[in-house]
Each structure stands twice: as C-alpha cells, then as structure tokens.
C-alpha cells in the first residue's frame, strides 16, 4: 500500500511540474495582455478589483480542494510558486520553500495510505476536517493582499475555512457510508477519487480560476447528491 501511495505521489508531483512548465509561458502572455487591456478604468472597475476577485476565486478553489485531500492544494501552491505561476502573500511565502513542499508530499502519501485502511481511515476522519479548515484558511489568506488585515482574515476564515470544512464534512460522511456498505473495500476507490479531484481542481485553478470555480460549485452539488445516495444505501442495509 505504501509503494502504491508513493507511486501516486510521485506521478502527481511529476504531472504538476510538467503542467506548470507548459502553462507558465501561456500565463505570462495572458497576464501581460490582461494588464495592458485593463490599465484604463471601465465604469469604476479597476485592475485591482479584478485581481481581488480572481484571488478570492483561487483561494476558494484551493480551499475546496483541501476538503478533498488536505495536502494536495498546499503542495500544488508551493510548486506553482516555485514555477512563478502563483504569488503568495508576504506571511505565507514559506509555503513555496522546498522543505515545505517536501513535507507536504510526504504528508500526502501518509494521508492517502491512511484513508485506504478502514480503521485508521476512521481515525483520520476525526482530524481531517479541522486540518482541512486550517489549510483552507491558510491558502485563502495566502491569496489576499488587501490593505486591511481584518478583511484578509475575515475572508480567509469565512471563505477558505468554511469552504474546506464543508467539503471535508461531506466527504467524511460519504467515506463512512461507503465503507460501511462495502465493508471497507471501497476505501481505496474513494481515496483515489479525492486525490485526483483535488489535483485537477488545484491545477485548473492555477490557470483558469473562473473555470475552476465553476468546477468546484458543480463538485459540491455532486457530492451532496452522492451523500444522499450513500445515506439511502446505509439505511437500506440497516433494514
């Protein structure tokens, strides 16, 4: 199981780095064009307004991904910062350091293996939601650079923390229901779904925040529907 986790971990890191290298040049061209076209104010809507909205979208998407796999978004954010694709706020620059990236990669491997083991996965569910909330707040805060620290922390807690906590709570319920119905046999499939979904959201958010935001909304709606089905299956089995 550990070898499988390391294999998935290495594939994920290599995939992220490869995609980031391809997207770096495209993003630079798009950013240059964006700033040129938005130098003039249009009905009071400035470049600063647009950047704040995009930053909030990026923060929300990364926070939602934390609810799926806690350490995938910080890992992606750190690698993106190293590649010059993502800017981190002054107090969160350490997320882009190689020691932090290495720690996130190792923690991700442990997280993936842990959720594949039924008993240990139940224990991780207890700490996963609080951990995802902390990660969501941190990643949201890393994208906010307004002049008001109070506004930054308010958006980070209410936006990032609430989003990651909500997604993590839904996934915990889905994991519990699926594990009960399948006697733990579905744990690996659920963990793999979480890993891939978190990676896709994180990568898409870095290059197309609006598309990533739409995907997150659709994902949350889909998870709610899955939760209802899982609850129905559990009730049916208890009967």
C-alpha positions as a Markdown table, in Angstrom:
| # | Residue | x | y | z |
|---|---|---|---|---|
| 1 | Unk | 0.0 | 0.0 | 0.0 |
| 2 | Unk | 2.9 | 2.4 | 0.9 |
| 3 | Unk | 4.5 | 1.7 | -2.5 |
| 4 | Unk | 1.2 | 2.4 | -4.3 |
| 5 | Unk | 0.9 | 5.7 | -2.4 |
| 6 | Unk | 4.5 | 6.7 | -3.2 |
| 7 | Unk | 3.8 | 5.8 | -6.8 |
| 8 | Unk | 0.7 | 8.0 | -6.9 |
| 9 | Unk | 2.5 | 10.7 | -5.0 |
| 10 | Unk | 5.5 | 10.8 | -7.5 |
| 11 | Unk | 3.1 | 10.7 | -10.5 |
| 12 | Unk | 1.1 | 13.6 | -9.1 |
| 13 | Unk | 4.2 | 15.7 | -8.4 |
| 14 | Unk | 5.7 | 15.0 | -11.9 |
| 15 | Unk | 2.4 | 15.7 | -13.5 |
| 16 | Unk | 2.0 | 19.0 | -11.7 |
| 17 | Unk | 5.5 | 20.1 | -12.5 |
| 18 | Unk | 5.1 | 19.2 | -16.2 |
| 19 | Unk | 1.8 | 21.0 | -16.5 |
| 20 | Unk | 3.2 | 24.1 | -14.7 |
| 21 | Unk | 6.1 | 24.3 | -17.1 |
| 22 | Unk | 3.8 | 24.2 | -20.1 |
| 23 | Unk | 1.4 | 26.8 | -18.6 |
| 24 | Unk | 4.0 | 29.2 | -17.3 |
| 25 | Unk | 4.7 | 30.8 | -20.6 |
| 26 | Unk | 1.0 | 30.9 | -21.6 |
| 27 | Unk | 0.0 | 32.5 | -18.3 |
| 28 | Unk | 2.8 | 35.1 | -18.7 |
| 29 | Unk | 1.4 | 36.1 | -22.0 |
| 30 | Unk | -2.2 | 36.2 | -20.7 |
| 31 | Unk | -1.2 | 38.3 | -17.7 |
| 32 | Unk | 0.6 | 40.8 | -19.8 |
| 33 | Unk | -2.3 | 41.2 | -22.1 |
| 34 | Unk | -4.7 | 41.4 | -19.2 |
| 35 | Unk | -2.8 | 44.2 | -17.6 |
| 36 | Unk | -2.5 | 46.1 | -20.8 |
| 37 | Unk | -6.2 | 46.0 | -21.5 |
| 38 | Unk | -7.2 | 46.9 | -18.0 |
| 39 | Unk | -5.0 | 50.0 | -17.4 |
| 40 | Unk | -7.9 | 52.2 | -18.1 |
| 41 | Unk | -10.8 | 52.2 | -15.7 |
| 42 | Unk | -14.1 | 50.9 | -17.0 |
| 43 | Unk | -17.1 | 52.3 | -15.0 |
| 44 | Unk | -15.2 | 52.2 | -11.8 |
| 45 | Unk | -14.0 | 48.7 | -12.2 |
| 46 | Unk | -10.2 | 48.7 | -11.9 |
| 47 | Unk | -7.4 | 46.1 | -12.3 |
| 48 | Unk | -7.2 | 46.0 | -8.5 |
| 49 | Unk | -10.8 | 44.9 | -8.3 |
| 50 | Unk | -10.3 | 42.2 | -10.9 |
| 51 | Unk | -7.2 | 40.9 | -9.2 |
| 52 | Unk | -9.0 | 40.8 | -5.8 |
| 53 | Unk | -11.9 | 38.8 | -7.4 |
| 54 | Unk | -9.5 | 36.4 | -9.1 |
| 55 | Unk | -7.5 | 36.0 | -5.8 |
| 56 | Unk | -10.7 | 35.2 | -3.9 |
| 57 | Unk | -11.7 | 32.6 | -6.6 |
| 58 | Unk | -8.3 | 31.0 | -6.4 |
| 59 | Unk | -8.4 | 30.9 | -2.6 |
| 60 | Unk | -11.9 | 29.4 | -2.6 |
| 61 | Unk | -11.0 | 26.7 | -5.1 |
| 62 | Unk | -7.8 | 25.7 | -3.3 |
| 63 | Unk | -9.7 | 25.7 | 0.0 |
| 64 | Unk | -12.4 | 23.4 | -1.5 |
| 65 | Unk | -9.6 | 21.1 | -2.8 |
| 66 | Unk | -8.3 | 20.9 | 0.8 |
| 67 | Unk | -11.6 | 19.4 | 1.8 |
| 68 | Unk | -10.9 | 16.5 | -0.6 |
| 69 | Unk | -7.2 | 16.0 | 0.2 |
| 70 | Unk | -5.6 | 18.3 | 2.8 |
| 71 | Unk | -2.1 | 18.3 | 1.4 |
| 72 | Unk | -2.7 | 18.4 | -2.3 |
| 73 | Unk | -3.5 | 22.1 | -2.6 |
| 74 | Unk | -0.6 | 23.3 | -0.4 |
| 75 | Unk | 1.7 | 21.0 | -2.5 |
| 76 | Unk | 0.3 | 22.4 | -5.7 |
| 77 | Unk | 0.5 | 26.0 | -4.4 |
| 78 | Unk | 4.2 | 25.5 | -3.3 |
| 79 | Unk | 5.2 | 24.0 | -6.7 |
| 80 | Unk | 3.3 | 26.8 | -8.6 |
| 81 | Unk | 5.1 | 29.4 | -6.5 |
| 82 | Unk | 8.4 | 27.9 | -7.3 |
| 83 | Unk | 7.5 | 27.9 | -11.1 |
| 84 | Unk | 6.4 | 31.6 | -10.9 |
| 85 | Unk | 2.7 | 30.8 | -11.6 |
| 86 | Unk | 1.3 | 31.7 | -8.2 |
| 87 | Unk | 2.1 | 34.6 | -5.9 |
| 88 | Unk | 1.9 | 34.1 | -2.2 |
| 89 | Unk | 1.3 | 36.8 | 0.3 |
| 90 | Unk | 4.2 | 38.0 | 2.4 |
| 91 | Unk | 3.4 | 36.0 | 5.5 |
| 92 | Unk | 2.9 | 32.7 | 3.6 |
| 93 | Unk | 6.0 | 32.7 | 1.4 |
| 94 | Unk | 7.2 | 29.7 | 3.3 |
| 95 | Unk | 4.6 | 27.6 | 1.5 |
| 96 | Unk | 6.8 | 27.8 | -1.6 |
| 97 | Unk | 10.0 | 26.7 | 0.1 |
| 98 | Unk | 11.4 | 23.2 | -0.8 |
| 99 | Unk | 11.3 | 22.0 | 2.8 |
| 100 | Unk | 7.6 | 22.8 | 3.0 |
| 101 | Unk | 7.0 | 21.2 | -0.4 |
| 102 | Unk | 8.8 | 18.1 | 0.7 |
| 103 | Unk | 6.8 | 17.9 | 3.9 |
| 104 | Unk | 3.5 | 18.3 | 2.0 |
| 105 | Unk | 4.5 | 15.5 | -0.4 |
| 106 | Unk | 5.3 | 13.1 | 2.5 |
| 107 | Unk | 2.2 | 14.1 | 4.4 |
| 108 | Unk | 0.1 | 13.5 | 1.3 |
| 109 | Unk | 1.5 | 9.9 | 0.9 |
| 110 | Unk | 0.6 | 9.2 | 4.6 |
| 111 | Unk | -2.8 | 10.7 | 4.1 |
| 112 | Unk | -3.6 | 8.6 | 1.1 |
| 113 | Unk | -2.4 | 5.4 | 2.7 |
| 114 | Unk | -4.3 | 6.2 | 5.9 |
| 115 | Unk | -7.6 | 6.7 | 4.2 |
| 116 | Unk | -7.2 | 3.4 | 2.4 |
| 117 | Unk | -7.1 | 1.5 | 5.7 |
| 118 | Unk | -10.6 | 1.2 | 7.2 |
| 119 | Unk | -9.8 | 1.5 | 10.9 |
| 120 | Unk | -7.1 | 4.1 | 10.5 |
| 121 | Unk | -9.2 | 6.0 | 8.0 |
| 122 | Unk | -11.9 | 6.4 | 10.6 |
| 123 | Unk | -9.3 | 7.9 | 13.0 |
| 124 | Unk | -8.1 | 10.3 | 10.2 |
| 125 | Unk | -11.7 | 11.4 | 9.7 |
| 126 | Unk | -11.6 | 12.9 | 13.2 |
| 127 | Unk | -8.6 | 15.1 | 12.4 |
| 128 | Unk | -9.2 | 15.6 | 8.7 |
| 129 | Unk | -11.9 | 18.2 | 8.9 |
| 130 | Unk | -10.1 | 20.5 | 11.4 |
| 131 | Unk | -6.9 | 20.1 | 9.4 |
| 132 | Unk | -8.6 | 21.0 | 6.1 |
| 133 | Unk | -10.2 | 24.1 | 7.8 |
| 134 | Unk | -6.7 | 25.3 | 8.9 |
| 135 | Unk | -5.3 | 24.5 | 5.4 |
| 136 | Unk | -8.2 | 26.3 | 3.7 |
| 137 | Unk | -7.8 | 29.4 | 5.9 |
| 138 | Unk | -4.0 | 29.4 | 5.2 |
| 139 | Unk | -4.4 | 29.1 | 1.4 |
| 140 | Unk | -7.2 | 31.7 | 1.2 |
| 141 | Unk | -5.0 | 34.1 | 3.3 |
| 142 | Unk | -2.1 | 33.4 | 1.0 |
| 143 | Unk | -4.0 | 34.9 | -1.9 |
| 144 | Unk | -5.2 | 38.1 | -0.2 |
| 145 | Unk | -3.1 | 41.2 | -0.1 |
| 146 | Unk | -5.6 | 44.0 | 0.7 |
| 147 | Unk | -4.6 | 46.9 | 2.9 |
| 148 | Unk | -6.9 | 45.6 | 5.7 |
| 149 | Unk | -5.6 | 42.7 | 7.8 |
| 150 | Unk | -9.1 | 42.4 | 9.3 |
| 151 | Unk | -10.6 | 41.9 | 5.9 |
| 152 | Unk | -7.9 | 39.4 | 4.9 |
| 153 | Unk | -8.5 | 37.2 | 7.9 |
| 154 | Unk | -12.3 | 37.6 | 7.7 |
| 155 | Unk | -12.3 | 36.4 | 4.1 |
| 156 | Unk | -9.8 | 33.7 | 4.9 |
| 157 | Unk | -11.9 | 32.3 | 7.8 |
| 158 | Unk | -15.4 | 32.7 | 6.4 |
| 159 | Unk | -14.4 | 31.9 | 2.8 |
| 160 | Unk | -11.5 | 29.5 | 3.0 |
| 161 | Unk | -12.2 | 27.8 | 6.3 |
| 162 | Unk | -15.9 | 27.4 | 5.8 |
| 163 | Unk | -15.5 | 26.0 | 2.2 |
| 164 | Unk | -12.8 | 23.4 | 3.1 |
| 165 | Unk | -14.7 | 22.4 | 6.3 |
| 166 | Unk | -18.0 | 22.0 | 4.4 |
| 167 | Unk | -16.4 | 19.8 | 1.6 |
| 168 | Unk | -14.4 | 17.8 | 4.2 |
| 169 | Unk | -17.5 | 17.1 | 6.3 |
| 170 | Unk | -19.4 | 15.9 | 3.2 |
| 171 | Unk | -16.5 | 13.6 | 2.2 |
| 172 | Unk | -16.2 | 12.2 | 5.7 |
| 173 | Unk | -19.9 | 11.2 | 5.6 |
| 174 | Unk | -19.6 | 9.7 | 2.1 |
| 175 | Unk | -16.5 | 7.8 | 3.2 |
| 176 | Unk | -18.2 | 6.5 | 6.3 |
| 177 | Unk | -21.3 | 5.4 | 4.3 |
| 178 | Unk | -19.3 | 3.8 | 1.5 |
| 179 | Unk | -17.0 | 2.0 | 4.0 |
| 180 | Unk | -20.0 | 0.6 | 5.9 |
| 181 | Unk | -21.8 | -0.6 | 2.8 |
| 182 | Unk | -18.7 | -2.2 | 1.2 |
| 183 | Unk | -17.1 | -3.3 | 4.4 |
| 184 | Unk | -14.1 | -1.1 | 3.7 |
| 185 | Unk | -13.5 | -2.4 | 0.2 |
| 186 | Unk | -14.4 | 1.0 | -1.4 |
| 187 | Unk | -11.9 | 3.0 | 0.7 |
| 188 | Unk | -9.1 | 2.9 | -2.0 |
| 189 | Unk | -11.5 | 4.0 | -4.7 |
| 190 | Unk | -12.8 | 6.9 | -2.6 |
| 191 | Unk | -9.3 | 8.0 | -1.7 |
| 192 | Unk | -8.2 | 7.8 | -5.3 |
| 193 | Unk | -11.2 | 9.9 | -6.3 |
| 194 | Unk | -10.4 | 12.5 | -3.7 |
| 195 | Unk | -6.7 | 12.6 | -4.8 |
| 196 | Unk | -7.5 | 13.0 | -8.5 |
| 197 | Unk | -10.3 | 15.5 | -7.9 |
| 198 | Unk | -8.1 | 17.7 | -5.6 |
| 199 | Unk | -5.2 | 17.6 | -8.1 |
| 200 | Unk | -7.5 | 18.5 | -11.1 |
| 201 | Unk | -9.1 | 21.4 | -9.2 |
| 202 | Unk | -5.7 | 22.7 | -8.0 |
| 203 | Unk | -4.1 | 22.6 | -11.5 |
| 204 | Unk | -7.2 | 24.1 | -13.2 |
| 205 | Unk | -7.4 | 26.9 | -10.6 |
| 206 | Unk | -3.8 | 28.0 | -11.3 |
| 207 | Unk | -4.5 | 28.6 | -15.0 |
| 208 | Unk | -8.3 | 29.2 | -15.2 |
| 209 | Unk | -9.7 | 30.4 | -11.8 |
| 210 | Unk | -13.2 | 31.0 | -13.2 |
| 211 | Unk | -13.4 | 27.6 | -14.7 |
| 212 | Unk | -12.0 | 26.1 | -11.5 |
| 213 | Unk | -14.6 | 27.9 | -9.5 |
| 214 | Unk | -17.4 | 26.6 | -11.7 |
| 215 | Unk | -16.0 | 23.1 | -11.3 |
| 216 | Unk | -15.9 | 23.4 | -7.5 |
| 217 | Unk | -19.6 | 24.5 | -7.5 |
| 218 | Unk | -20.5 | 21.5 | -9.6 |
| 219 | Unk | -18.4 | 19.2 | -7.5 |
| 220 | Unk | -20.1 | 20.4 | -4.3 |
| 221 | Unk | -23.5 | 19.8 | -5.8 |
| 222 | Unk | -22.4 | 16.4 | -7.0 |
| 223 | Unk | -21.0 | 15.5 | -3.5 |
| 224 | Unk | -24.3 | 16.5 | -1.9 |
| 225 | Unk | -26.1 | 14.1 | -4.3 |
| 226 | Unk | -23.6 | 11.4 | -3.5 |
| 227 | Unk | -24.2 | 11.9 | 0.2 |
| 228 | Unk | -27.9 | 11.4 | -0.2 |
| 229 | Unk | -27.3 | 8.2 | -2.1 |
| 230 | Unk | -24.8 | 7.0 | 0.5 |
| 231 | Unk | -27.3 | 7.7 | 3.2 |
| 232 | Unk | -30.0 | 5.8 | 1.4 |
| 233 | Unk | -27.7 | 2.8 | 1.0 |
| 234 | Unk | -26.8 | 2.8 | 4.6 |
| 235 | Unk | -30.5 | 2.9 | 5.7 |
| 236 | Unk | -31.3 | 0.1 | 3.3 |
| 237 | Unk | -28.5 | -2.1 | 4.7 |
| 238 | Unk | -29.5 | -1.5 | 8.3 |
| 239 | Unk | -33.1 | -2.6 | 7.4 |
